[in-house]
């Protein structure tokens, strides 16, 4: 086991493309760290630099207190699990597990002991004499993990190891990986583009965009307190509804915001949480966000300043809940702001999403009234950074 530190690390290719920009990150000893971000963001490049498969252009990479920039992959005492399993098809599971131990020149007794221990941990005992083609995708993935485990490395590296599995198997294997890592206590760095995997597996999650670290925090903190618009929109499924708006004050002194051409009263608790709203952002452009679960179907007697009428575009009935996609009218300032940020909008409306209880069938209902919980608002400045809260 060993801590890992990226100290102002850059990766610049020969053509001038910068894949990693000034990455500074400390991964604790025994921590399960997840790198997450869209395709091409640099998360796999960072992992490959950690593995020694990519050279570092600048900065320091430290494993267990030792700078490893110039060390080979074999000298770093790491083990990597790849997306494509990388098993030898002509070998049995036992032989695949034993192969790295042979390369380490361990005695036969020690090799047998480690293989048996890994097989028990991963539920592979009955599969040891099978070849990869005789196993399911999940079983092959466990053999690939076992081949990494038997080496007893200082750090585990996993590069989207579940992407070849079906949805049900992914859910099962990711739970097994998380449980196994906690039992072993080995420092683990896991790369995925799937934010559900990131949220359910990691002790902490590092969100990367265009080679830059956006935020690193425990999963719930990322969800509750995103550092910027990108993190807010990336973490959570369905994604947060983010829209430009303007804060105003009514004659009675209550703050409200424009949402879909209608004024929504802001919960006093939010005013206290974001004191900068009334100080610096009154009657000025601002960006706000609501999670889909902030909406609910409005009862008949709901106050008008808590409701919004919307046009239903699509409904996904999931049994325990409904995902409703709807359009809300945009003011001129909202249309201009969305155009400047190159977000998708159709005409003078924007597609938004609500998560509702499955209380009635809305598939053939063209227009509904939603209650909006303004205590669940998020606010960002024009640069997309989260506004400070107390």
Secondary structure as UniProt FT lines:
FT   STRAND          4..12
FT   TURN            14..15
FT   STRAND          18..27
FT   TURN            29..30
FT   STRAND          32..36
FT   TURN            39..40
FT   HELIX           43..51
FT   STRAND          58..63
FT   TURN            64..65
FT   STRAND          66..67
FT   TURN            69..70
FT   HELIX           73..76
FT   STRAND          78..81
FT   TURN            83..84
FT   TURN            89..90
FT   HELIX           93..103
FT   TURN            104..105
FT   HELIX           108..122
FT   HELIX           125..127
FT   TURN            128..129
FT   HELIX           132..134
FT   HELIX           137..149
FT   TURN            150..152
FT   STRAND          155..159
FT   TURN            161..164
FT   HELIX           167..184
FT   STRAND          187..192
FT   HELIX           195..201
FT   STRAND          204..209
FT   TURN            210..211
FT   STRAND          212..217
FT   HELIX           219..224
FT   HELIX           229..234
FT   STRAND          241..249
FT   TURN            251..252
FT   STRAND          255..259
FT   TURN            260..261
FT   STRAND          262..265
FT   HELIX           268..273
FT   TURN            274..275
FT   HELIX           276..280
FT   STRAND          285..290
FT   HELIX           292..294
FT   STRAND          295..297
FT   TURN            300..301
FT   HELIX           304..306
FT   STRAND          307..317
FT   STRAND          321..329
FT   HELIX           332..340
FT   TURN            341..342
FT   TURN            347..348
FT   STRAND          349..357
FT   TURN            363..364
FT   STRAND          367..372
FT   HELIX           374..376
FT   STRAND          377..380
FT   TURN            382..383
FT   STRAND          385..386
//
